[in-house]
Amino acid sequence: MNDQPENQTRKGKRRTLIAMGCAFAVMVTLVVYSPTLYRMFCAVTGVGGAVRQISVPNKTASGAGGAEGANAQASALASAESDMVEVYFDANVAKGLPWEFYPEERMVKAKLGEPAKVYYYAKNNSNETIVARAVFNVTPYKSAQYFFKIECFCFTNEKLAPGESARMPLVLYIDDQIRKDPNTAEVKDITLSYTFYRQSDLTDQEIAEARELKAGSDQKEAELSHSENVDLENDVRRH
């Protein structure tokens, strides 16, 4: 006699779980496949916020600062431990993407308030041109609001020809306000993680319009090598 109400309750819970799972899947898909919708998602949910942009002296440029540039590493080593953050780099490719993808350095010690430059490497191991899109994540998340980087290969369609590889420059900057925030003052290490996802079912026009990862990266490297300032951005809402 009591089996019917119990079965109805179980079915109701099952429907709720399925609905929640579908909603989550839709949100993840939107985040991965559309930069514009990603920013809308951040604004609605509070995950992110308006993009903040800053411009700082480009100490990573070729010959920047003369003797100062030559002594940059020694200066960094001599900095107080409280002024340094260890930044770890992670790289992943989603299932179905035949690319190599990794950071050339697994960790750097970044001085607060100064830009640091690193490189990621990607290679297409297939015999066809492939378009992929990368998303990134900064952990611990509470530190993300103080983590700035250049606009590089993230949230845009990037393509590599068969066997083609790219060396991608990345300039990062950690705001020294991270030490003045009681919630983040103890943060000693930050991880920046990227994941590339293959973009399937694209039209010929969409493939043609995708950014050439190698050529775009070479152009960005040339710009960084000669510019006096470097522009960085952050789209995480500051608390």
C-alpha positions in Angstrom: 0.0 0.0 0.0 2.8 2.4 0.8 5.0 1.5 -2.2 3.4 4.0 -4.6 4.1 7.2 -2.6 7.7 6.0 -1.9 8.2 5.3 -5.6 6.9 8.7 -6.5 9.3 10.3 -4.1 12.2 8.5 -5.6 11.2 9.5 -9.1 10.9 13.1 -8.0 14.4 13.1 -6.5 15.7 11.4 -9.7 14.1 14.1 -11.9 15.6 16.8 -9.7 19.1 15.3 -10.0 18.8 14.9 -13.7 17.6 18.5 -14.1 20.5 19.8 -12.0 23.0 17.7 -13.9 21.7 19.0 -17.3 21.9 22.6 -16.0 25.5 22.2 -14.8 26.5 20.6 -18.2 25.0 23.5 -20.1 26.9 26.0 -17.9 30.2 24.2 -18.4 29.6 24.1 -22.2 28.9 27.8 -22.3 32.0 28.5 -20.3 34.2 26.4 -22.6 32.8 27.4 -26.0 32.1 31.2 -25.7 34.3 33.9 -24.2 31.3 36.3 -24.3 28.9 33.9 -22.5 31.7 33.1 -20.1 31.9 36.7 -19.0 28.1 36.8 -18.8 28.1 33.7 -16.7 30.6 35.3 -14.3 28.6 38.4 -14.0 25.3 36.6 -13.2 26.8 34.0 -10.8 29.4 36.3 -9.1 32.2 33.9 -10.1 33.9 36.7 -12.0 33.4 40.4 -12.6 34.2 43.2 -15.0 37.6 42.9 -16.7 40.2 45.0 -15.0 43.2 46.1 -17.1 46.5 47.5 -16.0 49.7 48.5 -17.8 53.0 48.0 -16.1 56.7 48.6 -17.1 57.7 45.7 -19.3 60.8 44.3 -17.4 60.5 41.2 -19.5 61.4 43.0 -22.8 64.8 42.5 -24.5 67.4 44.6 -22.8 64.9 46.2 -20.5 66.6 48.2 -17.8 70.1 47.6 -19.0 72.1 46.6 -15.9 68.9 46.4 -14.0 67.6 43.7 -16.4 70.8 41.8 -16.2 70.6 41.7 -12.4 66.9 40.9 -12.3 67.4 37.3 -11.2 69.8 38.2 -8.5 67.5 40.9 -7.3 64.6 38.4 -7.1 66.7 36.0 -5.1 67.6 38.7 -2.7 63.9 39.8 -2.2 62.3 39.2 1.1 60.4 35.9 1.2 57.2 37.8 1.9 57.5 39.5 -1.5 57.7 36.3 -3.5 55.0 33.8 -4.6 55.8 30.4 -6.2 53.7 30.1 -9.3 53.1 26.6 -10.6 52.0 25.8 -14.2 49.8 23.0 -15.3 48.7 22.0 -18.8 46.0 19.5 -20.0 44.4 18.4 -23.2 40.8 17.1 -23.2 40.0 13.7 -24.6 40.0 13.6 -28.4 42.6 16.3 -28.9 45.9 14.8 -30.4 48.1 17.7 -29.2 51.2 17.9 -27.0 50.8 20.8 -24.5 53.0 21.7 -21.6 54.7 24.5 -19.8 58.4 24.9 -20.4 58.8 25.6 -16.7 56.8 24.0 -14.0 57.4 26.7 -11.4 58.8 30.3 -11.2 59.2 32.5 -8.2 57.4 35.7 -9.0 58.1 39.0 -7.2 54.9 40.8 -6.2 54.3 43.9 -8.3 56.6 42.8 -11.1 55.8 41.0 -14.3 57.2 37.5 -15.0 57.5 35.8 -18.3 57.1 32.1 -19.1 56.3 29.9 -22.1 53.8 27.1 -23.0 54.4 24.7 -25.8 51.9 23.1 -28.1 52.2 20.7 -31.0 49.6 19.1 -33.3 50.6 15.4 -33.6 47.9 14.6 -36.2 47.9 14.8 -40.0 45.1 17.4 -40.1 44.6 21.0 -39.1 42.9 21.1 -35.7 41.2 24.0 -34.0 41.1 24.0 -30.2 40.1 26.4 -27.4 41.8 26.8 -24.0 40.3 27.7 -20.7 42.2 28.5 -17.6 41.9 28.3 -13.8 43.8 29.9 -11.0 44.0 28.2 -7.6 43.6 28.9 -4.8 40.6 30.8 -6.1 40.8 33.5 -3.5 44.1 34.6 -4.9 42.7 34.9 -8.5 41.5 38.5 -8.0 45.1 39.5 -7.6 46.4 37.5 -10.6 46.9 39.4 -13.8 48.1 38.0 -17.2 48.4 39.1 -20.8 45.6 38.3 -23.2 47.1 35.3 -25.0 45.7 32.0 -26.2 42.8 31.6 -23.9 39.1 31.7 -24.9 39.8 32.0 -28.6 39.8 29.4 -31.4 43.4 28.5 -32.1 44.6 26.3 -34.9 47.7 24.3 -35.7 48.5 22.7 -39.0 49.6 19.0 -39.2 52.8 18.6 -37.2 53.0 22.3 -36.5 54.1 23.6 -33.0 53.9 26.9 -31.2 55.9 28.4 -28.4 53.4 30.7 -26.5 54.7 33.5 -24.3 52.8 34.3 -21.1 53.4 37.3 -18.9 51.9 37.2 -15.4 51.7 39.7 -12.6 50.6 39.4 -9.0 49.3 42.5 -7.4 51.1 43.2 -4.1 47.7 44.0 -2.5 47.5 40.2 -2.1 49.6 40.6 1.1 47.4 43.3 2.5 44.2 41.2 2.2 43.8 39.2 5.4 42.1 36.5 3.3 45.1 36.0 1.1 48.1 37.3 3.1 49.3 33.7 3.8 49.2 32.6 0.1 52.7 31.3 -0.8 52.0 29.4 -4.0 49.5 29.8 -6.9 48.7 27.3 -9.7 47.8 28.5 -13.2 46.2 25.6 -15.1 45.2 25.5 -18.8 43.1 22.9 -20.6 42.7 22.8 -24.4 39.4 21.4 -25.9 39.0 20.4 -29.5 36.5 22.4 -31.5 34.5 20.0 -33.7 31.9 20.4 -36.4 33.3 23.7 -37.6 32.6 25.1 -41.0 35.4 25.8 -43.5 35.0 29.5 -42.8 35.2 29.0 -39.0 38.4 27.0 -39.4 39.8 29.7 -41.7 39.0 32.4 -39.2 40.6 30.7 -36.3 43.7 32.3 -35.0 47.0 30.7 -36.1 48.5 29.7 -32.8 52.1 29.7 -34.1 51.9 33.0 -36.0 49.9 34.7 -33.3 52.4 33.5 -30.6 55.3 34.7 -32.7 53.7 38.1 -33.1 52.9 38.4 -29.4 56.6 37.5 -28.6 57.8 40.2 -31.0 55.5 42.8 -29.3 56.6 41.8 -25.8 60.2 42.0 -26.8 60.1 45.6 -27.8 57.2 47.3 -25.9 58.0 49.5 -23.0 54.8 48.5 -21.1 52.8 45.3 -21.0 49.0 45.3 -20.7 47.5 42.7 -18.4 44.0 41.9 -17.4 41.9 40.2 -14.7 38.2 39.3 -14.8 37.7 38.2 -11.3 35.6 40.4 -9.0 37.7 41.8 -6.2 35.9 41.3 -2.8 
